[in-house]
Amino acid sequence: MSMRWEDRAATPDRILNLVPTHARRRALELALPTPERSQWKGFLEGVLAGLGTLLTASGLVFFIAYNWSSLGRFAKFGLLELAILTSCFTAWRAGLDGPAGRWALTLGALLIGPLLALYGQTYQLKADSWRLFAGWAALMLPWTLAARHRALWLGCWAVVNVGLFAAWEGEWWAIGLVNALWWVAAEWRYTSWEAGRWTLYGSAILAVASWTLPAWGAFLELEPDVYVALTAAVAAAILGTYRRHRRDGFMLALACGSVIGCVTCLLAHILINDFDGVLGFLAVAGILVAQVSAATWWLRREVAA
Amino acid sequence: MTLGALREQLLAEGLLGADHPGWGDEQGSAWYITFLVGAGAWLAAILLLCVLGILGLLDNEGSALALSLTGLAGACLVRYRAAGEFLRQLCLAVLLAGEALLLYGLSDIDSRLVWGLCACVVLALPLGGFVDRAGRILTALMMGIVVLVMAWGEPVLPPDLFAFGLAFVAGFCWLRQVPLLAGPFARVQAPLGYASLITLFALLQLSYWNWLEARYVGPATTALLTCAVLWMVARLQRDLRLPLGAGLASLVAVVLLGAVSWGVPGLIAGVGALILGFAARDAVVQGMAWIYLLVFGTTFYYELSLTLLQKSLVLVLSGALFLVLWRMVKNA
């Protein structure tokens, strides 16, 4: 990311590199202050609220699983819907600006999945499992947009991808495409959605990995493949977007890793097969080191720019 | 705090001269660059080892040991003066290959403890002496592998001692972060801190599930880790000057948590790591702690000798308890 040096975080590594020895201890004390009592309180509140939500949701899921056969269908629906309504009510009362309301809405969104599973089981819909996750994701999305909570964004993204893997196992191009669309949408609405950078990075990693790993296989076998074209396209798109419009070193590093892997696999096929084993391995090792060196030099220059 | 604000504060306190140059030439690497470099170095190291294997230089532990010592010393010395990126990455690859060869070269030693101690003594050279942070972190992880092998195979010392030792190293590195970083051990603080937590996690997982016939780490470890967390919480109470009631409540909570996690020491280890991570303001340590809690929390509930209904009630009651505690802390 393009950033003035004054705005960069004073991390321990930077302090060790920049601050003279006599001032180092004081600089570290300023940059790494011990948390105050109010900060510990806020931290403890967040941890307790998060763990409480997670454990309660898990308990309810197991409760449903246990009583699958013994409860009547209306009792089952009633319990789940009551839990969802309670979490919505809590979110409304607490408001969505604080952690309590956001975690309450998160719990409600997570309970949509068990409700759908119960519906499918009760009415013997015989639907494929991917339909459950697709429906869960579709219903969860408006809640996710409303909550603007990073944990819920991550959960929604995870549900979408579980559904994708259930529906399209082996169809990596499709899994990559959906994650790429999510990535583009999240980047476009980054500020208003408050999805957090990690959901975006997760979708980028999955999109790139879904296309790049099969491309590496294609290069190792020296067979033309659509994944090679997809990998080239996504690498070009990353370089174009994250150098010109929104500098992001992580994305550029992702593209570099993808390209380095492709080139290394191609050269491994040519050099190790066609040359003597020792020379082939040495050549591939040397070229790999050269690529990583070049990428490191370039990334440092881009990040510092 | 930003670099700009830090510089202003140091100037105001007279620790930097007014003519001290700006810090615009700072050359530190972002974590993803370190990761890319590390991954490339690992792969290159494996390829170099393949070359040595094809040449027949790995048939003999003695020649492997000689090659490893030469490689380690050479990589550290050359890297110290290396200006170009290619040479820097090559040194990292040679370092990793040398470390792998070292473990193989010392394998003639019958006693696991002696083998491990010799390996750790030699690995201390690149841990403190290698210029690249990536190299130091990878070296610390290699030391972690050595500790795991010692804990697994050493018949004399109980594995609980290794678990406590790793927790001690992690606690020391992160609670004494500022004095360590300001002193001669600045370069080893973070690598040892991260590696000790990762190794402890691996040790607790391996032993709990008895993977690879790992020896069991049980109640003794839980007791030792609970004492360590108690000491840490007591120290924080002293620093924060908490009222007596709050202080006692937190100590009682730790003891109860230790009792609950009697058979799954990873739980109390996760809580300790979370406290360490927040006290040290390190996001990576906090992330590791959450992984501990997720993995060992799942293990704890899975292993309860209860029916599914009873487990679900335990989970809901646990969740409700945490939410009540949250409310109490919020109103405190």
Contacts between the chains, C-beta under 8 A, distances in Angstrom:
chain1	res1	chain2	res2	distance
A	4	B	4	7.7
A	5	B	3	5.8
A	5	B	4	7.5
A	5	B	22	7.0
A	5	B	23	5.4
A	5	B	24	4.6
A	5	B	26	6.0
A	6	B	2	6.2
A	6	B	3	5.9
A	6	B	4	2.9
A	6	B	7	7.6
A	7	B	2	5.5
A	7	B	3	7.7
A	7	B	4	6.6
A	8	B	2	6.5
A	8	B	3	5.1
A	8	B	26	7.4
A	9	B	1	7.4
A	9	B	2	6.4
A	9	B	3	7.5
A	10	B	1	4.9
A	10	B	2	6.3
A	10	B	3	5.1
A	10	B	5	7.6
A	10	B	6	4.5
A	11	B	28	7.3
A	12	B	177	7.6
A	12	B	181	5.4
A	12	B	189	7.8
A	12	B	190	7.0
A	13	B	28	4.9
A	13	B	133	6.6
A	14	B	3	6.4
A	14	B	23	7.8
A	14	B	26	5.7
A	14	B	28	5.1
A	15	B	6	7.5
A	15	B	181	7.6
A	16	B	181	6.8
A	16	B	186	5.6
A	17	B	26	6.2
A	17	B	27	7.0
A	17	B	28	5.8
A	18	B	3	7.4
A	18	B	23	4.7
A	18	B	26	5.7
A	19	B	10	7.2
A	20	B	16	7.5
A	22	B	15	7.0
A	23	B	10	5.6
A	23	B	15	3.8
A	23	B	16	6.2
A	24	B	181	7.5
A	24	B	182	5.1
A	25	B	178	6.8
A	25	B	179	7.7
A	25	B	182	3.8
A	26	B	10	6.9
A	26	B	13	6.8
A	26	B	15	5.7
A	27	B	6	6.0
A	27	B	10	6.1
A	27	B	15	7.7
A	28	B	177	7.8
A	28	B	178	4.6
A	28	B	181	5.3
A	28	B	182	5.7
A	29	B	178	5.8
A	30	B	1	6.2
A	30	B	6	5.9
A	30	B	9	5.6
A	30	B	10	7.7
A	31	B	1	5.0
A	31	B	6	5.9
A	32	B	177	6.3
A	32	B	178	5.9
A	32	B	280	7.3
A	32	B	281	5.7
A	33	B	281	7.9
A	34	B	239	6.4
A	34	B	279	6.8
A	35	B	278	6.3
A	35	B	279	6.6
A	35	B	281	7.1
A	36	B	240	7.7
A	37	B	240	5.1
A	37	B	242	7.4
A	40	B	236	7.7
A	40	B	240	6.8
A	40	B	278	7.5
A	41	B	329	6.4
A	41	B	332	7.3
A	43	B	278	5.2
A	44	B	329	5.3
A	45	B	326	5.8
A	45	B	329	5.5
A	45	B	330	5.6
A	47	B	274	6.9
A	48	B	322	5.0
A	48	B	323	7.3
A	48	B	325	5.1
A	48	B	326	3.7
A	48	B	329	6.4
A	49	B	322	7.8
A	49	B	323	7.1
A	49	B	326	4.8
A	51	B	293	7.8
A	51	B	319	7.5
A	51	B	322	4.8
A	52	B	319	4.9
A	52	B	320	7.2
A	52	B	321	7.7
A	52	B	322	3.4
A	52	B	323	3.7
A	52	B	325	7.8
A	52	B	326	5.9
A	53	B	319	7.1
A	53	B	323	7.7
A	54	B	319	7.2
A	55	B	315	5.2
A	55	B	316	7.4
A	55	B	318	4.7
A	55	B	319	3.3
A	55	B	322	6.4
A	56	B	315	7.4
A	56	B	316	5.7
A	56	B	319	3.2
A	56	B	320	6.6
A	56	B	323	7.1
A	57	B	319	7.5
A	58	B	301	7.7
A	58	B	315	5.0
A	58	B	319	7.6
A	59	B	311	8.0
A	59	B	312	4.9
A	59	B	313	7.0
A	59	B	314	7.3
A	59	B	315	3.0
A	59	B	316	3.4
A	59	B	317	7.6
A	59	B	318	7.4
A	59	B	319	5.9
A	60	B	312	7.3
A	60	B	316	6.5
A	61	B	312	7.8
A	62	B	308	5.8
A	62	B	311	5.7
A	62	B	312	3.5
A	62	B	315	6.2
A	63	B	309	7.1
A	63	B	312	3.8
A	63	B	313	7.3
A	63	B	316	7.0
A	65	B	308	6.2
A	65	B	312	7.6
A	66	B	307	7.3
A	66	B	308	4.1
A	66	B	309	4.3
A	66	B	312	5.9
A	67	B	309	7.3
A	249	B	30	5.3
A	249	B	32	6.4
A	249	B	33	7.2
A	250	B	30	7.5
A	250	B	32	4.8
A	253	B	30	7.9
A	253	B	32	4.3
A	253	B	33	6.2
A	253	B	35	7.7
A	253	B	36	5.4
A	254	B	32	7.8
A	256	B	36	6.5
A	257	B	36	5.8
A	257	B	39	7.4
A	260	B	40	7.1
A	264	B	43	7.7
A	277	B	50	8.0
A	277	B	54	5.0
A	278	B	51	5.5
A	278	B	54	5.2
A	278	B	55	6.3
A	281	B	47	5.0
A	281	B	48	7.7
A	281	B	50	4.9
A	281	B	51	4.7
A	281	B	54	7.0
A	282	B	47	7.7
A	282	B	48	7.9
A	282	B	51	5.5
A	284	B	47	5.8
A	285	B	44	4.7
A	285	B	47	3.9
A	285	B	48	5.6
A	285	B	51	7.3
A	285	B	93	7.0
A	288	B	40	6.0
A	288	B	43	6.1
A	288	B	44	5.1
A	288	B	47	7.1
A	289	B	40	6.9
A	289	B	44	5.2
A	289	B	86	6.4
A	289	B	89	4.6
A	289	B	90	5.1
A	289	B	93	5.9
A	290	B	86	5.7
A	291	B	40	7.5
A	292	B	36	6.6
A	292	B	37	6.2
A	292	B	40	3.5
A	292	B	41	7.5
A	292	B	44	7.8
A	292	B	89	5.1
A	293	B	84	7.4
A	293	B	85	3.7
A	293	B	86	4.3
A	293	B	88	7.0
A	293	B	89	4.7
A	294	B	85	7.2
A	295	B	36	6.5
A	296	B	29	7.7
A	296	B	33	5.9
A	296	B	36	6.9
A	296	B	37	5.8
A	296	B	85	5.5
A	296	B	89	7.1
A	297	B	85	4.7
A	299	B	30	7.9
A	299	B	33	5.3
A	299	B	36	7.6
A	300	B	27	7.1
A	300	B	29	6.6
A	300	B	33	6.7
A	303	B	30	6.0
A	303	B	33	7.6
